[in-house]
Amino acid sequence: ATVGITFSPTKAGSYAGTITLKSAGAKTVTVILSGIATTASAILYETIDFTAQGYENETTVESVDGTCCSVTFDKGSNKSNAPKYYTNGTAIRMYGGNTMTIASTTKTIAKIEITFGSSDGSNEITTDKVTYSNGTWTGSTSSVTFTTSGTSGNRRIRKVKVTYDGNDKYKASNAT
């Protein structure tokens, strides 16, 4: 008996289609996927989880690419400490003066939600766009830079959820 999994897209390059699971007992289970975003332009939000990147302890992090955005970390005004991923707290530590820029060249960013790691510090976070409060930025832009204040301490960034403007020219219209 055949054992296996196959995926048959509804059209070339599509994420929508049929998954067929065949077991040794000759039973077949079919799962049909539909309403799935088939292109990057159909994505309305994405979450970049820094704990899922496979970083080793004390890894300096410069950038992480999502599907429609990039997250870039920089020392900023901090001359000593660059942003680093630590397994203790499972997050990227942004030290006083460090920056994190979230940018998209294909989408309008409407909201950014930051999830902080365990034992997060208390340094204030400011943005170059003024609509930020308690881990959430809202507005309409292609790029936002977050800066950790202070000369000591850190903030622990575990993940970011970036929500895009569904009414912009890249509106989700290609879902099948």
N, C-alpha and C positions, 0 to 999 in steps of 0.2 A: 504494500500500500504506500502511496505517496504521502509524504508529510511536507508541508511548506506553506509559505505565505507569499501571495502575489498582490501587486498593486497595479490596477489598470486605470490610468487617468482618463477623464472624460474628453480631454484634448491634450495635445502635446504641451508639456510644461506646466500643466495644471496641478494644483494640490487637491482638487476635487476628483473623486473617482470611486472605484470599488476596491476594497481589500477583501481578498478571499483567503480563508484559513482552511487548510485541509489536514485532517488528522489521519493517523494510522488506521482507525476504525472506519474509514471511508465516509465519515461525516464531514460535511462542508459547512462552514459558517461564512456568510457574506455580510460585510459592513459597507454601507454606501455613505460616502462623505460628500456633503454638499454644503453650500453656504460658506465655504472656506475661501479666504482671501487668496486669489490666484496670482496676484502680482503685488509688488511692494506698494504700488499706488493705492491698493485697497486696504492697507493697514491703517487702523484708526488709533491704535496705541501699541506700545511694546514695553516690556520690562527687561532691563539689563541687570542681571543678578551677578554681582561681582564674586559671590561665593561659589558660583558654578563655572568659573573661568579656569579652574585648575591651577591657580597660583600656589607657589610654595611660600612658606613663611618668609616675611621680610622682603618680598618682591617689590621693587619700584615699579609703579604702574604709570605709563605715559598715556595710553589711549586704549579704548575698547570700542569696537564697531558694532552697532546694532544693525537692523535691517534698513532703517530710514534715518538713523542719526549716528553720530559719533560722540563719545564722551572722552574729553582730553583733560588730563591732569598735569599741573605744572607747579614748580616751587613757588612761583609768584614772588613776593617780596621776602620769602624765607630763604636765607642764604645757606642754611645747613641741612634742612630736612625736606626731601621730596616726598610726595604722597606714596605710601607703601601699603601693600596688603599684608595683614597679619592673621595667622590662624587663631591667635588668642583674641577673641572678639569677632572673628570671621568677617572682616570688613577692611576697606581701604581707609587708612588713617590720613586725614587731611590736617596738617599742622598749621598753626597760626601763620597767615600770609599765603598759604597754598591756595590754588584755584582749581576749579573744575568747570569746564565749558561743555555744554551740551548744544550741539549744532546739527542742523539738517539742511542739505542742499536741495531736497526734493519736497519737503513738507513744511507747513506752518505749524509751529509748536504752540499749543494752547494751554498745556498744563504739565508741570513736572512735580512728581511726588517723590520725596527722598525717604527711604527707610533706613534708619540708623541701626548700627550694631549694638551689641551688649556693652555695657560700661561706657556708653557714649559720653563725651565731654560736654562742657557747657559753653564753649566758645560760640560767640554769635556768628551767624552766617549772613552775609550780605550779598546782594546781586547787583549787576549792572542795570537791571530792569527792576523797578521798585515794588513789584507786586509779589513779595515773598513773605510768608509767615508760617512758623511752626512746621517746616519741612515741605511746604507746598508753594510752588510758584504758579501764577496764572497770568495769562496775557496773550499776546499774538506776536510771534517773532520767529526768526530762523535760528537764533542763537542766544543763549543765556550763560553768563559767567557767574559762578558762585565763589565767594572768597571767605575763607575762615579767618576770623579776626583774632587779634592778640599776637603776642610774641612767644607764648608757650601754650601747652595744652593741645588738644586735637579733637576732631569730630570723626566719627566712624561711619562711613558710608557703606551700607550693605547692598542696597540696590536702588535703582531709579526707575520709575514708571513715567514714560513720556507719552502724553496724549496729544494727538494731532487734530487740527481743525478739520472736521468732516465736511465743511462747506467751502474749503479752498479748491483751487483748480485741480488738485490731485484727489478729489473726493472718491470714496469707494464706490465705484460703479462697475467694477469688473468681477465681482463675486459671482460664482456659479453654484 
